[in-house]
Amino acid sequence: MAIVKHLLQFHAPKAGEPLCSGPEVTLTLGQRIDLAHFHTIVTVQLERPRVWMFAASLRPALNCTVTISGKVYESRTFPIVADDLGKTLFCAGFPCLSLTGLEASDNAVMVVLSEIVDPCEPNTCPWGND
């Protein structure tokens, strides 16, 4: 049985792992943010994923994609609940953002960006993205 290692991981930081201490950003439902780190672009969008063919989930989720040198390597969706506050999204071991708040209506989340990533508008990040 092969062990699957994901580029994208969303968990509480372990001892010795770096924490995010950059600017705080509020993501609203449908909003997308791109984070550049060298040749890697991590795209994060807050949405309500489909649970059945026509029904959307009641919980928001972070839909995340990793693009390296213009090629998409991984996409994952992380449903968000109140217990996730304090968790960090890591890409290949580097921190991207930490979840710090969840709006009561579940239509927005507050995140702190890592100081090692550069936020950029879609299609404006260095080295290209989708």
C-alpha positions in Angstrom: 0.0 0.0 0.0 1.5 3.3 -1.1 1.6 6.3 1.3 0.0 9.3 -0.2 1.8 12.6 0.7 -0.3 15.7 -0.2 1.4 19.0 -1.1 -1.6 20.8 0.6 -2.2 20.1 4.3 -4.5 21.9 6.8 -3.7 21.2 10.4 -2.7 22.7 13.7 1.0 23.6 13.5 3.2 21.1 15.2 6.1 22.0 17.6 8.8 23.7 15.6 6.6 24.5 12.6 6.5 28.2 11.6 3.4 30.2 12.3 1.8 32.8 10.1 2.3 36.4 11.3 1.6 38.5 8.3 -1.5 40.7 7.5 -5.0 39.6 8.4 -7.5 39.2 5.5 -11.2 38.5 5.4 -12.3 36.0 2.7 -16.0 36.2 1.8 -17.9 33.5 0.0 -16.7 33.2 -3.6 -13.6 35.4 -3.0 -10.3 34.1 -4.3 -6.8 35.0 -3.1 -3.6 33.9 -4.8 -0.4 33.5 -2.7 3.0 33.4 -4.5 6.1 31.7 -3.0 9.0 31.4 -5.4 7.6 29.4 -8.4 4.6 28.2 -6.5 1.1 29.8 -6.5 -1.4 28.6 -3.9 -4.9 29.6 -4.9 -7.5 29.7 -2.1 -11.2 30.3 -2.6 -13.9 30.2 0.1 -17.0 28.3 -1.2 -19.7 25.9 -0.3 -18.8 22.7 -2.1 -21.5 20.5 -3.6 -22.5 17.5 -1.4 -24.9 16.1 -3.9 -25.5 16.9 -7.6 -27.6 20.0 -6.9 -27.2 20.8 -3.2 -24.5 22.9 -1.7 -23.0 22.1 1.7 -24.1 24.2 4.7 -20.5 24.6 5.8 -18.0 26.8 4.0 -14.8 25.2 2.7 -11.4 26.4 1.5 -10.9 25.2 -2.1 -7.1 25.2 -2.6 -5.0 24.6 -5.7 -1.2 24.4 -6.0 0.4 25.6 -9.3 4.1 25.2 -9.7 5.8 26.9 -12.7 2.4 27.1 -14.5 1.4 23.4 -14.0 -1.4 22.5 -11.6 -0.1 19.8 -9.2 -2.9 19.4 -6.6 -6.4 20.6 -5.7 -8.0 19.9 -2.3 -11.1 21.1 -0.5 -11.0 21.6 3.3 -14.5 22.0 5.0 -14.3 24.6 7.8 -15.8 24.3 11.2 -15.3 26.2 14.5 -12.8 23.6 15.7 -10.5 24.6 12.8 -9.7 28.0 14.3 -5.9 28.1 14.7 -5.2 25.6 12.0 -2.7 26.5 9.2 -2.7 25.7 5.5 0.7 24.3 4.5 2.0 23.8 1.0 5.0 21.5 0.7 5.8 22.3 4.3 5.7 26.1 4.1 2.9 27.9 5.8 0.4 29.9 3.6 -2.3 31.1 6.0 -3.8 30.5 9.4 -7.5 30.4 10.1 -8.3 33.0 12.9 -12.0 33.6 12.6 -15.3 32.3 11.2 -18.2 34.7 10.7 -21.4 33.5 12.4 -23.3 33.3 9.1 -20.5 31.1 7.7 -20.2 33.5 4.7 -16.7 34.8 5.6 -13.5 33.6 7.3 -10.6 35.6 8.7 -7.1 34.4 8.0 -3.6 35.6 8.7 -1.3 35.3 5.8 2.2 34.0 6.2 5.0 36.6 5.9 6.8 34.4 3.3 4.0 34.5 0.7 3.1 37.4 -1.6 -0.7 37.9 -2.1 -1.5 38.8 -5.7 -4.6 39.2 -7.9 -5.5 36.3 -10.2 -3.3 36.1 -13.3 -0.9 38.6 -11.9 1.4 36.4 -9.8 5.0 36.0 -10.9 5.7 32.8 -12.9 2.0 32.5 -14.0 -1.0 30.8 -12.7 -4.4 29.6 -13.9 
